[in-house]
Amino acid sequence: MAEPRPGLALRFQRRFLAARPIRSLPWPELEQSLRTAPDSTLLADILHKTILHPLCVKYPPSAKYRRCFLTELIKKLESTAAEPLDELYEALADILKEEESTTHCYKNYLLPTGDCVSLCESTALVSGGTTGLLTWEAALLLAQWALHNPAVFRDRTILELGSGIGFTGIAICKTCQPRTFIFSDCHPCVLRQLGENVQLNGFIPEPDVTWNIQTQAQGQELEGEKCQTPKVIVAELDWGSVTEKQLLGLRADVVIAADVVYDPEIILDLIGMLQKLSTSRADRKAPEVFIASTIRNPDTYQLFQAELDKVGIRWQTIPAPSSCNFLYDVQPDGTILQLFI
């Protein structure tokens, strides 16, 4: 039995706006639906929820992606007895006239709240000497878990390590009501793009981010003073050189990270920084720490766990969310660790 049309069009919409791989879109279901009812109404609905959607018009995926999507949609139309749909061909003609951006494109992730995270991303896997200009799968996994556990973040100060271009943090800021969210990374290109994406989503980062964050926070929490909620900070943070005093100034209640356990060379720096977080809390309660990973290399991930054991940082695997409201094809080999520092 064919899937109801509204549900199918919305599935196309979620994946298309996030520029998921073309092959992962629900083409078989579309073919089945068109065989059952060969008319162009469903295709028109999909077109308006994707290519002609206001988000796509304002923040479009790459021209190549949109071109491939429309070409496939037209193939499905032409393989049926449905009436031709002029809008499809006109949309493709418009895209063929566009100049292709060779550096950046947009992705839009629809949140279950009805809000959206829009991101400008690099079109290359490695850009500017870093892989931080893309949204990685573990960031989606961590954001989904956060949406299932908003109480962990509500009215608290969150420090995100290796924020990349900002997806997880922006999703948390839009849905989980943190008091303060500190995005952090160490690569200049990433920090620049991160700041732009934070603003793209309606948040204004604190000006002149320096390491006197504690002083800034105290100065801005005066009774009756109106300020943005949550307060957002974009900070340069090098795990190897950051000091205990600097970390204490952040006053983090929760520390999160996604896809930071991918290279044996950075694992020791990461663990060293977690140790500094543990010893820098003065009389404060130790922050809760959650790290999401996509396990591409089991040896590297096991090395991370072994190094945690070596320095006495306890850890446990926490259940991942059973469904993903952003997408429907998140990698199944993702995991989230809670660390006790």
N, C-alpha and C positions, 0 to 999 in steps of 0.2 A: 504493500500500500504506500502510495506516494506521501512524502512529508507535507504537511500543510504549507501553503505558499509563503505566508508571512514569516514563518520560522526559517524557511530555507533562504529567503532574501536577507534576513537579518544575519544568518550565518555567513553568507557572502560578505555582508557589510563589515562585520567585525574583522574578518581575516583580511579583506581588501584594504581597509583603512589603515591597518597595521602593517600592510605590505608583506604579509606572510607569503611563503613560496607559492607560486601559481598552482603547482601540482597539489598543494594541500587544500585548496578550495573544494567545496562539495560538488564537483562536476558530475559524479555518478548519480547523485540524487537529482540534479537538474535534468540529466538525460532521462531518468525514469519519469520525472514529473512531466516533461515535454512529450514523452511517449503516451502518457495517460491523457494529457490535455494539450494537444499541439496548437497552442496559440501564443502570441507574442506578449500577452499581458504580464506574465511572470518575468520575462526578460526585461520589459520596460520597468517593472518594479525594481529589479536588481540594478539596472542602469542608474535609476534615480537614487538608490541607496548607496551607490559606490561612486562612479565617475562624476555624476552630477550632484552628489551630496555637498552641502555647503562646506564641510570640513575638507573634502578633497579639493574643492575649488580654491579654498584659502591656503591650505597646507598640503599640497599634492605629493603623493608618492612619485618616484622617478617617472619620466616620460616613457622610458623603456618598459617599466612595469605596467603602466596603464595601457600602453600599446599591446603588450602581450595578453593582458587580461581581456581587452576588447576583441582582439583577434580570436581568442578562444570562445568568447561569448557569441561572436558572429558565426563561428563554425557550428556551434550548437543550434543556433537559429536555422542555419541553412541545411542542417541535417534532418529537419522536421518539415512538416507540411504547413508550418505556421506562416502567417502573413509576414512579409518583409517589414522591418522596423527601421524607418529612415533615421530615427534618432541615434541608433547604434552606429550607422555609417558616418553620420555627421560628426559624432563625437570622435571617432577614429580619425577622420579627416582633420579635425582641429588639433589633435595631438601630433599628427604627422608634420604639422607646420611648426611645432615648438622646437626650440633649441634644447638639446639635452644637457643638463647640468652634469659635469663630470666629477663633481666633488661632494655635493650634498643633496639630500632629499628629505621629505617629511614622512613621519609615521604617526598615526593617531590611534590611541588605545582607548576604547570605550570602557568606562568603569560601570559596575553594576548600579551605582548611585545615579546614573544618567549623565554624570560629568565625563570629562575626557582628558587624557594626557596627550598633548601634542609635542612631538620632538623633532628637532632638526638633527639628522644623523649623517655620518659620512657614508658615501656609497662604496668605500673601499674597506676591506677587512682590516688592513693596517694603513693608517693615515697619519702623517706627521710623526712617524716613529712610534706610534702607540696603537693599541687595540681598544682604547677607551672611548672611541667616538661612535661606538655601536651599543645597542641594547642587547645584552646577552640573556640566555634562557633563565639562568638562576635569578636574575633581577625580576623576571615575571613571576617566578615561583615564590620569591620572598614577598613581593607585593601582594600576591594572592593570599599568602598565609597571613600577612598583616591585616588584610581586609576581613579575614575570619577571626582575628584576635585584636580588635581595636583597643581593648582595655590596656594592652601592653604599652600603648603609645599615648593614650589620652592624657593631656595636661602634663606631659613629661618632656624633658630635654633629650633629644635623640641625636646621636652622632653616627653618621654613616661613613664608613671607610671605603675608599675607592668608589666614589659615587658615579664615576663615568659621566654620561650625559644626563643622568638625573631621573630616570624613569621611576625607580622604586621610591625615592624620597618624595618626588612630586605626587605620586599616587597616595602615599601616606599622608602628606600634607593636606590633600584634598578630601580624604575620607576618614582619617583616624584622630583628628583634632589634637595634635601634639602642641605643647606650649612653645617649644623652640625646636627647629630642625637645623642641624649643622651638616651641610653637604661638605665632603672633603675629597681631595685628590691631590696628586703631586705634579702632574704634567701640565705645563702652561696651556697647550692647545685644548686639553680636556677641560681645564678650569674655565677657559674663555667660552667654550661651547656650553658647558654646564650653566654658567651664569646667564647666557642668552636663553637657554631652555627654561630656566626657573622663571625668568621674566615673561617669556612667551606664554606661560601658564598662569600669569596674573599675580606672581609673587615678586616683591621688591627685596632683593638681598640687602643686608646691612651694608652701608658704605664703609670703605676703608677697613676691610677685614684684617685685623692684626691680632697678635696674641694677647691683647688685653681684653679678650672677650668677656671675661668675668666682670671687669670694670664697666664695660659697655652695658652688659645685662643689668647690673645693679643700678646703673644710671637711668635705665629706661623702664624700670619696673615701679616707678613712682606711682603712688595711688592717684587714680583719676586721669592718668596720662593715656591718651588714645594711641594705640599702635596696632600694627598688623598682627593678625592671629592666623597661623602661627608666625612667630618671628623666624626669619630665614637668614642663614649665614652661609656663605660659600667661602671655605677656608683652604689654603694650601697646607697640606699635612704630609710630611715625609716621615714614614714609619721609622726609618733608621736614625734620624736626627732629632725628632721631637723629644722634648724633655718632660719629666714628670710634672714639673711646675706648669708647663704649658697645658698638659692634659688636665691637670687639676682645675685650671681656669675655665675649661669647657663645661665642667659640672654636669657631665652626661649621666642620665639615668638609664638609658638603653643605648647599646652599641650594636649596629647592624652592618653587614657587608654581604655582597653577592659576587660570585665568580672572582674571588681574590686568591683562591688556592689552585693556581694553574701552573705555577713555575716554582721548582724547588729552590731557586735562588732568592725568592722573596718570602718564603715561608718563615725563615728565621727572623727576618725583620718584622714580620707580622706578629709572631709570637713574642718577640722582644717588646713590641709596643703594647701588646696585651698585658705583659708583666708590668710595664710602667703604669698602665691604667689601674692595675690591681694595687700597686704600692702608692699611687698618687691620690688616693681618695680621701686622705686625712681621716676625719671622723664621719665621713659620709658612707652610706651603704654602697657596696660594690655594684657597678652597673650590670644589668642583665645583658648578655651578649648572644647574638644569633647570627650565624654565618651560613648562607645558602650557597650550594655548589652544584655545578653540573660535572659529573665525574667523567672526564674525558680520558684521563690516565689514572687507573686505580693505584698505581705505585706512588704517584705524587700525592694522592689523597691520603693513602695509608701513611706516607711520610709525615704529613701534617698531623695526623692523629698520634703517631708515635712521638713526635716532638712535643705535642701537648702533654702527653703522658710523662715525658722526660722531665718537664719543668713543673709537673704537679698541677696542671690545669685540668680539672675534671670536665668531661663532656658527655652529652647524651644526644642521640638522634631523636628529633621530635617529629610527630606525624605531619606529613605534608598534606595540604588541602586535597580533597578527593576530586575536585573539579576546578576548571579554570574559566572564570567568567570573561577574561580578556580574549582568550583564544581557545581553540579546541585541539591543539596539536603540540602542547608543551612537552618537551623531552621527558620521558618517564624516569630517566636515570638521575634526576635531581634529588638533592637531600638537604636538610636543614639541621645544623648542629646548634645546640644550646651549650655555651661554655660557662663554667663557674670559676670566676677569677678571684 
